[in-house]
């Protein structure tokens, strides 16, 4: 009799206890469902603040500290180097500048992990922050700044700036695979550069596409001389190539512009080029020369061939591909387009910063901590229920 009662009590207790694990599991699942949307949208606090002032020690900005928030005008002190590594975002919290001063700044990204300079709160407009100075940069994206003063640079995209890229000084340096879009004034401004190469550059939507700035007597060394501009594509411009002469001294005719395209713009050459211009395609412009041909400083052909101008209406009686009459200062205008001219556009991929990655990681961790124990509880409850049935 006692044994039978004991068995009944056990049976009843087990029956009453069985729903408890289920209730716990249900509560945990309900909690997870309620918390999950909030976790997906909770911002993760991270990054490094950079206060106004001088950087006085050799410094490296890496992805672990990114993004770096510029909170004031920052300069690099004499004989000090700031290195910016791949995947770093430099965000300007106001109209502040990052300048190399008498020090050095190198921004070196990779195609998969570019370095990005941008406003902390982008409103879609240009000139939201100040000047960026670097001594060399590659695989970088610059958005919404005043302008970039740069040393050698390649595989970079500069967008929505006031004055694009300024090259002042340098000898034998290369500037390649660049995209410069939406510059309110100059897109590419060159002064005091010697024997430098500018190639595969796309310029779109600028008041002046390319500007060569001659500042005085050529012997001062401040004139751009011996530079080669090739495989450029300049579109949607007011002025294609402008030369600011060092009055009263004429600039030296030592630069070269070739294998480039100027299209869908205003006046291609408002002033004469300080050098040689040939084998280019100029199409769909409102005008090509803003100066009298006799007063031209540059040469617009190599002695045998000049450039293709869609505005040229001359004839080619002997079918040699050269117009029978001159076109302004071009003595040998071409009748057909120059092959292999213009830039091959290079756009950096838009790579998300590391910040959003933490959200999914946290969610995954919580899923593991909540769902897995819930499943274990359910299994344990079912196992106890099966034991209870076995005892009966």
PAVEXDREN-236303 format. One line per field, with one value per residue (C-alpha): residue number from 1; x, y, z. Coordinates in steps of 0.02 Angstrom, whole numbers, plus 50000, padded with zeros to 5 digits. Layout:
resi (NUM|...) $
east (X|...) $
north (Y|...) $
up (Z|...) $
END
This chain:
resi (1|2|3|4|5|6|7|8|9|10|11|12|13|14|15|16|17|18|19|20|21|22|23|24|25|26|27|28|29|30|31|32|33|34|35|36|37|38|39|40|41|42|43|44|45|46|47|48|49|50|51|52|53|54|55|56|57|58|59|60|61|62|63|64|65|66|67|68|69|70|71|72|73|74|75|76|77|78|79|80|81|82|83|84|85|86|87|88|89|90|91|92|93|94|95|96|97|98|99|100|101|102|103|104|105|106|107|108|109|110|111|112|113|114|115|116|117|118|119|120|121|122|123|124|125|126|127|128|129|130|131|132|133|134|135|136|137|138|139|140|141|142|143|144|145|146|147|148|149|150|151|152|153|154|155|156|157|158|159|160|161|162|163|164|165|166|167|168|169|170|171|172|173|174|175|176|177|178|179|180|181|182|183|184|185|186|187|188|189|190|191|192|193|194|195|196|197|198|199|200|201|202|203|204|205|206|207|208|209|210|211|212|213|214|215|216|217|218|219|220|221|222|223|224|225|226|227|228|229|230|231|232|233|234|235|236|237|238|239|240|241|242|243|244|245|246|247|248|249|250|251|252|253|254|255|256|257|258|259|260|261|262|263|264|265|266|267|268|269|270|271|272|273|274|275|276|277|278|279|280|281|282|283|284|285|286|287|288|289|290|291|292|293|294|295|296|297|298|299|300|301|302|303|304|305|306|307|308|309|310|311|312|313|314|315|316|317|318|319|320|321|322|323|324|325|326|327|328|329|330|331|332|333|334|335|336|337|338|339|340|341|342|343|344|345|346|347|348|349|350|351|352|353|354|355|356|357|358|359|360|361|362|363|364|365|366|367|368|369|370|371|372|373|374|375|376|377|378|379|380|381|382|383|384|385|386|387|388|389|390|391|392) $
east (50000|50136|50230|50077|50049|50231|50218|50063|50145|50295|50184|50086|50241|50320|50164|50156|50341|50343|50273|50406|50549|50428|50376|50558|50599|50450|50499|50678|50623|50500|50638|50753|50620|50590|50773|50837|50771|50848|51016|51018|51001|51098|51252|51417|51524|51700|51835|51970|51955|52098|52104|52166|52354|52518|52562|52736|52781|52786|52609|52514|52327|52266|52101|52085|52068|51961|51867|51977|51873|51962|51900|52005|52147|52283|52462|52614|52767|52941|53027|52874|52780|52596|52558|52379|52352|52227|52044|52055|51916|51966|51809|51808|51688|51688|51779|51949|52110|52239|52407|52582|52658|52844|52815|52753|52586|52571|52401|52422|52268|52239|52111|52009|52034|52053|52087|51938|51935|51758|51643|51581|51404|51395|51260|51299|51380|51558|51684|51619|51793|51961|52129|52211|52400|52494|52669|52607|52446|52372|52208|52119|51948|51925|51748|51683|51845|51919|52062|52205|52386|52475|52639|52638|52466|52382|52220|52128|51954|51924|51743|51644|51789|51813|51978|52016|52202|52348|52521|52652|52831|52902|53023|52992|52838|52690|52505|52404|52234|52141|51959|51915|51730|51628|51760|51689|51847|52001|52004|52191|52309|52495|52631|52818|52820|52962|52962|52809|52687|52499|52408|52244|52150|51962|51896|51711|51612|51738|51749|51929|51986|52175|52267|52453|52509|52663|52705|52843|53012|53049|53217|53127|53088|52905|52842|52777|52901|52933|52774|52677|52487|52420|52262|52154|51966|51894|51708|51574|51695|51685|51869|51967|52150|52197|52373|52400|52554|52689|52665|52761|52865|52795|52793|52916|52846|52904|52746|52656|52470|52429|52312|52176|51991|51898|51711|51542|51611|51640|51803|51940|52088|52039|52226|52366|52447|52626|52696|52645|52469|52436|52344|52196|52009|51905|51718|51554|51624|51554|51725|51904|52016|51999|52152|52210|52308|52452|52473|52480|52620|52604|52608|52449|52528|52692|52732|52637|52476|52372|52211|52034|51907|51723|51697|51817|51722|51867|51890|52018|52038|52181|52109|52266|52170|52234|52123|52165|52151|52214|52102|52158|52336|52320|52406|52364|52191|52140|51985|51954|51962|52128|52123|52172|52144|52067|52071|52024|51913|51970|51845|51885|51759|51648|51701|51598|51694|51726|51592|51438|51525|51513|51323|51305|51442|51349|51186|51270|51343|51173|51092|51217|51192|51001|50945|51068|51022|50838|50859|50950|50809|50680|50778|50799|50613|50570|50691|50613|50441|50495|50566|50401|50307|50429|50401|50212) $
north (50000|50119|50075|50109|50280|50326|50282|50390|50540|50523|50511|50665|50765|50719|50766|50935|50968|50927|51095|51195|51171|51210|51371|51420|51382|51482|51629|51627|51620|51762|51866|51832|51882|52046|52090|52040|52193|52311|52223|52240|52429|52475|52574|52510|52643|52635|52738|52861|53048|53156|53324|53485|53514|53438|53254|53254|53069|52943|52877|52740|52740|52562|52478|52430|52613|52662|52772|52919|53073|53237|53359|53509|53562|53429|53445|53333|53408|53422|53257|53157|53030|52986|52821|52776|52592|52499|52500|52657|52786|52965|53065|53254|53316|53493|53609|53548|53504|53366|53436|53366|53535|53504|53319|53178|53092|52931|52855|52682|52576|52424|52395|52288|52402|52584|52726|52843|53029|53093|53203|53123|53174|53182|53299|53259|53428|53479|53566|53501|53494|53573|53533|53363|53359|53199|53158|53004|52906|52759|52665|52808|52889|53074|53138|53313|53404|53571|53497|53372|53430|53271|53192|53037|52959|52819|52721|52860|52935|53117|53172|53329|53446|53632|53621|53438|53396|53517|53459|53584|53530|53359|53285|53128|53079|52982|53019|52878|52793|52939|52987|53167|53209|53363|53496|53671|53755|53661|53472|53450|53597|53580|53702|53682|53500|53437|53285|53210|53089|53111|52966|52872|53011|53036|53211|53244|53401|53538|53722|53694|53518|53543|53700|53734|53875|53974|54096|54207|54195|54016|54022|54026|53842|53866|53830|53658|53596|53434|53350|53223|53217|53064|52958|53088|53097|53267|53295|53418|53563|53750|53759|53605|53654|53824|53896|54037|54123|54201|54376|54459|54304|54175|53999|53874|53758|53593|53501|53369|53331|53177|53026|53116|53152|53315|53303|53374|53538|53722|53793|53663|53783|53955|53993|53917|53761|53779|53641|53517|53453|53313|53148|53199|53188|53343|53318|53405|53565|53741|53805|53749|53902|54058|54144|54200|54066|54185|54221|54040|53984|53797|53684|53591|53461|53365|53430|53291|53260|53360|53320|53268|53408|53373|53558|53552|53563|53551|53424|53289|53288|53163|53048|53046|53073|53252|53403|53511|53671|53722|53729|53874|53836|53653|53643|53460|53423|53241|53182|53026|52990|52943|52761|52714|52889|52934|52860|52686|52726|52658|52660|52601|52477|52541|52436|52446|52497|52375|52454|52364|52196|52198|52200|52031|51960|52013|51944|51780|51768|51801|51674|51547|51595|51594|51472|51333|51327|51334|51182|51092|51133|51067|50907|50888|50914|50786|50663|50685|50661|50499|50439|50479|50374|50232|50232|50216) $
up (50000|50045|49889|49782|49861|49838|49657|49637|49719|49607|49457|49503|49545|49382|49286|49372|49344|49160|49098|49194|49066|48926|49010|49035|48854|48795|48903|48840|48659|48686|48766|48619|48492|48585|48606|48433|48335|48461|48448|48261|48267|48423|48368|48430|48511|48441|48359|48411|48439|48372|48459|48379|48386|48329|48316|48392|48388|48246|48241|48151|48127|48104|48075|48257|48305|48157|48129|48181|48216|48178|48312|48260|48145|48157|48095|48097|48180|48105|48064|48122|48016|48022|47934|47892|47859|47749|47797|47905|47901|47943|47980|47999|48133|48063|47945|48002|47911|47922|47868|47855|47897|47913|47946|47835|47807|47707|47674|47601|47574|47466|47327|47447|47598|47545|47664|47671|47714|47733|47838|47999|47952|47762|47695|47514|47478|47436|47549|47717|47791|47758|47680|47670|47645|47611|47554|47463|47451|47359|47363|47450|47438|47481|47497|47530|47575|47521|47421|47426|47424|47376|47332|47221|47216|47122|47130|47218|47202|47250|47254|47296|47337|47315|47222|47186|47189|47199|47151|47206|47183|47149|47023|46921|47022|46954|46974|46899|46903|46980|46974|47017|47018|47060|47091|47111|47043|46982|46971|46944|46977|46944|46996|47018|46961|46850|46736|46821|46739|46747|46666|46667|46755|46742|46778|46778|46823|46861|46820|46760|46719|46720|46773|46748|46861|46810|46947|46878|46796|46740|46830|46997|46975|47016|46840|46791|46662|46568|46629|46527|46531|46442|46441|46526|46506|46550|46536|46591|46613|46591|46540|46489|46513|46580|46592|46716|46650|46757|46691|46613|46573|46452|46521|46448|46313|46387|46441|46338|46321|46218|46201|46300|46278|46311|46284|46330|46396|46368|46297|46288|46282|46349|46354|46255|46325|46387|46279|46146|46111|45986|45962|46069|46041|46074|46047|46082|46155|46142|46086|46071|46077|46182|46110|45938|45847|45814|45998|46050|46162|46130|45979|45932|45819|45810|45637|45548|45644|45762|45854|45814|45837|45814|45779|45629|45465|45343|45204|45163|44975|44968|45103|45207|45368|45386|45357|45207|45309|45479|45630|45738|45795|45740|45571|45543|45614|45609|45518|45625|45810|45887|45946|46123|46191|46358|46531|46582|46731|46897|47039|47213|47282|47420|47567|47727|47882|48022|48134|48067|48082|48272|48271|48185|48295|48452|48384|48342|48516|48596|48483|48545|48728|48718|48586|48627|48813|48763|48653|48793|48914|48792|48768|48956|48984|48854|48930|49102|49028|48948|49113|49199|49073|49098|49287|49261) $
END
